Amino acid sequence: MQSALKQELLEKIAATEDENLLLLLNEDYEYFSQHHDAISILDTLTPRQATELAELVNEPFGHETESYDDFKKATERWRTK
């Protein structure tokens, strides 16, 4: 007997005509079926990669952006009427 989730996925896959979606699903299935013992992709990171990722996640959002007014001033010389 198939679980409800498995049956639902089978129906969705059978109904799709999007070849790119099917390729993506196949790639994901292949990866996760080969790495089923890994708890998380994060487990495969080196300590340096994990530290860098943590720093990026904890970095304030938007600190490298500029206001729309500043953008308009910076690009004003390129605009012609």
C-alpha positions in Angstrom: 0.0 0.0 0.0 1.3 3.4 -1.0 1.3 6.4 1.4 -1.0 9.3 0.5 2.1 11.5 0.0 3.7 9.0 -2.4 0.5 8.7 -4.4 0.1 12.4 -4.6 3.6 12.8 -5.9 3.2 10.1 -8.4 0.0 11.8 -9.7 1.7 15.2 -10.0 4.7 13.7 -11.8 2.4 11.8 -14.2 0.4 14.9 -15.0 3.4 17.3 -15.6 4.5 18.1 -19.2 7.4 20.3 -18.1 10.6 18.5 -19.1 12.8 20.9 -17.1 10.8 20.2 -13.9 11.1 16.5 -14.5 14.9 16.8 -14.9 15.1 18.9 -11.8 13.1 16.4 -9.8 15.2 13.6 -11.1 18.5 15.3 -10.1 17.1 16.0 -6.7 15.9 12.5 -6.3 19.3 11.1 -7.4 21.2 13.4 -5.0 19.0 12.8 -1.9 18.7 9.0 -2.5 22.5 8.8 -2.6 23.0 11.0 0.5 20.1 9.8 2.6 22.4 9.3 5.6 23.4 12.9 5.6 21.2 14.9 8.1 21.7 18.1 6.2 23.7 19.5 3.3 25.3 21.7 6.0 27.0 18.6 7.4 29.2 18.5 4.3 30.6 22.0 4.8 34.2 22.5 6.0 34.6 24.5 9.2 35.7 27.5 7.1 32.6 27.3 4.9 30.3 26.9 7.9 31.9 30.0 9.5 31.5 32.0 6.3 27.9 31.0 5.9 27.1 31.9 9.5 28.7 35.3 9.0 26.7 35.9 5.8 23.4 34.8 7.5 24.1 37.1 10.4 25.1 40.1 8.3 22.6 43.0 8.5 20.3 42.9 5.5 20.5 45.8 3.1 23.7 47.4 4.4 25.2 47.5 0.9 22.2 49.1 -0.8 21.6 52.7 -1.5 18.5 54.8 -1.6 16.6 55.4 -4.8 17.4 59.1 -4.6 21.2 58.3 -4.3 20.8 56.0 -7.3 19.1 58.8 -9.3 21.9 61.2 -8.4 24.6 58.8 -9.4 23.0 58.0 -12.8 21.8 61.5 -13.6 24.7 62.2 -15.9 23.8 59.3 -18.1 20.3 60.4 -18.6 19.3 62.7 -21.5 16.0 64.3 -22.1 
